[in-house]
């Protein structure tokens, strides 16, 4: 049971009765180090999209927590995730962010490794080592992570004893498939992710994913610009009425109630989910693609994306998918979808790096592809005008916890819906229907507390 | 001068490649006018006069900032036009400016302070007599709130500057190639 140097038990940073967490979790270097060991070295983290490395030998270099990794496509098409550090002396093996390689050769002494991370050979091997390296070859490979895939996004986990990727997704697989694996050919990314820094603790982003409440104040300008909150006093128009879902594993998602947010004029009350989806296709899709949904999704999943589509989907600790139906970004008055996958790399207690991938359907016609790319860049990512304001909140809290008085404050999550599951809702997990309150956010903190305390 | 200066070479073969025209010497009047335009533009942006900056843009502007990726020397380009940090036209820039100026945009209110240093300006005659291809180096130093730390962004800019019929220079296109793969600032609520 971890204890901080001042004697505090980590578990005492959380008050489960009051649903409060001490804000020092965003500041303490000791806590940060514990997170690296207990969370980022043992969790499923997204590293790349398979469309970034379509051919054998294609690789990208990414991070899992602070550890640099290579994501490589092998000759058989399978993907390996390898620690980017030579087994000889630890030198960073690969020094470019993407490329194509037949194998990986260390610049320091020249040890060479296969695309799957197997030790292959070393220069002057006989003269230097005799036959020792041949005998030890199996133990000299690169550290490997186990891998999983969702919607083409490659996930990896350094801990080979960790739960399987399917078990990790648990009840959320159903929701994520509905939102992201709806078409026959599926999604791809338009290119490598945007990367930028944030002077804040990584958890301020991660725990915010289930926070609908901030939209009214922090994103007021999006309301003023006609993207959110068309009726400023109506919570539904801020996406605050819907269904939040959480799991004991700390996954969170927010579904918005389409029936309140959009006008299905011209469709009768008895219209089918498919008719509604055809009238207003989900983010990044068009009516043509809607015809394929039935081949990939269950009736319950189709009903989900027609009536209460997931908007923000967070996977503990380091992933989110954000799909927005229709936002603006131009004085031409046009609206378009936002489709992103994001991850965050903790660099220090008060610094993280953000990666933002833009997702498009592989079958998207050029016009839809361009529209998705543009609307996404204008709203999300480093220049996105919605996300610009989120950065202010993350960095603003980080400033508050710099002082010993400020970091004695707590984050407060008392607003609860409880477990409320509509009869016609088919999804699993802990379902909190109604106003978007703190239930799912607190579920995130419960999971964090569990991983950090035991 | 036919080296690849712009990642978006026009596909229309009748349009000369960026920088393919005659290079103007730094003593020529048109060079001076372009240089003066870039300095004026930097000053207008530094003063946070976004409405004034908008008036310096050609309404057909294409304003882009591709993502930069670290590659080996012989592996190809180090920027990726597939993913952009900015992917703008006149009306989307106008949207951003209206948000900053007229609404409660927390990211820009209070505004960050930025100082733009524009140097290494080179000018080529463009495809038509009124258009010039321009490259420049940009150093942008950004300061937010009372933080003593500053964010530094450096980039090469590939511009097309068009002189309107009355002689007014306008920014017709801009492509920004940042030197950082991981952009070292928390947002791009600034124009480069």
Interface residues (C-beta under 8 A of the other chain):
Chain A: X95 X96 X97 X98 X99 X189 X190 X191 X192 X193 X194 X195 X196 X197 X198 X199 X218 X220 X221 X224 X225 X328 X329 X330 X331 X332 X353 X358 X373 X374 X377 X378 X381 X382 X383 X385 X387 X388 X389 X391 X392 X393 X395
Chain B: X65 X67 X69 X70 X71 X72 X75 X80 X81 X82 X83 X84 X85 X86 X87 X88 X89 X91 X92 X94 X95 X96 X98 X99 X102 X103 X104 X105 X106 X107 X108 X181 X182 X183 X184 X185 X186 X187 X188 X189
